């Protein structure tokens, strides 16, 4: 399971259980990791074509 997915799932579970602040932080960290990974893949593809 990818790291970003684990962070988002754990964040959602914590938010539901009642640890909203911690859950929100984990959700945002998961989203940031996902976006950074996607940008890295796109940059890597652009360089490999040249």
Beta strands, then each sheet from edge to edge (+ up, - down):
end
